[in-house]
């Protein structure tokens, strides 16, 4: 099934104005931004819990809201599955009853109940009531209930926000399976940068009620201005440390435990990769883990070397500089950030355009995004 969600809406509450124009296709579209950016208001507006002042919301050609024709469908008629921070299960019902409550007779679900129960590992919980479930188990039931409502699109408003680290790690693989198994648009609100990096296919970055950046995760969330917005900008006189995000494919695993990974920069080496050969993954590189050399390195234990040239250089604090490295390659080859000391910049006489070699320790390429890390 292929679905398409089109948004062109405006809503004003006091001095706050929400203005969003976006086209949402299959896969997970992450909605991220600082507190008060309008993320939850957007989700509630699409869901029909809040009415826009003007505009249109169209799902697969069906108008959910249209101010010109005075169309405003009730939430239960919008063909949307909803998952919130709190699971909102019926406390007097068993897990099985909570799941089947949402089933519709006019349209088949995305999958049979048995398949969804197996997918979300709920079979041993079916007879329990919600007060006997952990937070992660409750969220899995809420996700199953949303799927059984035969949604054309899913809306998720920070579904991991109320869970501790262990429960977030428990639920995350199930969210990843949703993305692969069900080809529907999923709007996913999160305040956690790493969570969005790991889950989303594309991203909308919001600030003050507007979309200020959108596109592929790797392109948008690698931008230093976007990271500064999400991570809070300046902390004293220091900028947040830049993170480079890049898509890659596992090529092979060697007997010594190291993996070959194909990236836009060539084949890199890393241990402890979660996945099998042929699997697509997303790598995250912290700027402080990148070492720079002004001459081609030789005789080092570091396995990964990327040749390129110096791009822009940004003050990161009184003693540090963020250096953009532009690797050699075809147009569109991703750049990466390195954080070095001001003294290193001066001693190496780094200048934009000069040749540079970026050195990456194999261990920094670990692909298992830490859900308790960047926020």
HELIX and SHEET records of a PDB file:
HELIX    1   1 UNK A   39  UNK A   47  1                                   9    
HELIX    2   2 UNK A   75  UNK A   77  5                                   3    
HELIX    3   3 UNK A   95  UNK A  101  1                                   7    
HELIX    4   4 UNK A  113  UNK A  119  1                                   7    
HELIX    5   5 UNK A  123  UNK A  125  5                                   3    
HELIX    6   6 UNK A  130  UNK A  132  5                                   3    
HELIX    7   7 UNK A  135  UNK A  148  1                                  14    
HELIX    8   8 UNK A  165  UNK A  181  1                                  17    
HELIX    9   9 UNK A  193  UNK A  199  1                                   7    
HELIX   10  10 UNK A  217  UNK A  220  1                                   4    
HELIX   11  11 UNK A  224  UNK A  231  1                                   8    
HELIX   12  12 UNK A  287  UNK A  289  5                                   3    
HELIX   13  13 UNK A  342  UNK A  348  1                                   7    
HELIX   14  14 UNK A  362  UNK A  365  5                                   4    
SHEET    1   A 5 UNK A  16  UNK A  24  0                                        
SHEET    2   A 5 UNK A   5  UNK A  13 -1                                        
SHEET    3   A 5 UNK A  54  UNK A  59 -1                                        
SHEET    4   A 5 UNK A  62  UNK A  66 -1                                        
SHEET    5   A 5 UNK A  71  UNK A  72 -1                                        
SHEET    1   B 6 UNK A  80  UNK A  83  0                                        
SHEET    2   B 6 UNK A 153  UNK A 157  1                                        
SHEET    3   B 6 UNK A 185  UNK A 189  1                                        
SHEET    4   B 6 UNK A  27  UNK A  33  1                                        
SHEET    5   B 6 UNK A 202  UNK A 207  1                                        
SHEET    6   B 6 UNK A 210  UNK A 216 -1                                        
SHEET    1   C 4 UNK A 266  UNK A 271  0                                        
SHEET    2   C 4 UNK A 258  UNK A 263 -1                                        
SHEET    3   C 4 UNK A 243  UNK A 253 -1                                        
SHEET    4   C 4 UNK A 280  UNK A 286 -1                                        
SHEET    1   D 5 UNK A 290  UNK A 293  0                                        
SHEET    2   D 5 UNK A 355  UNK A 360 -1                                        
SHEET    3   D 5 UNK A 304  UNK A 315 -1                                        
SHEET    4   D 5 UNK A 320  UNK A 327 -1                                        
SHEET    5   D 5 UNK A 336  UNK A 341 -1                                        
END                                                                             
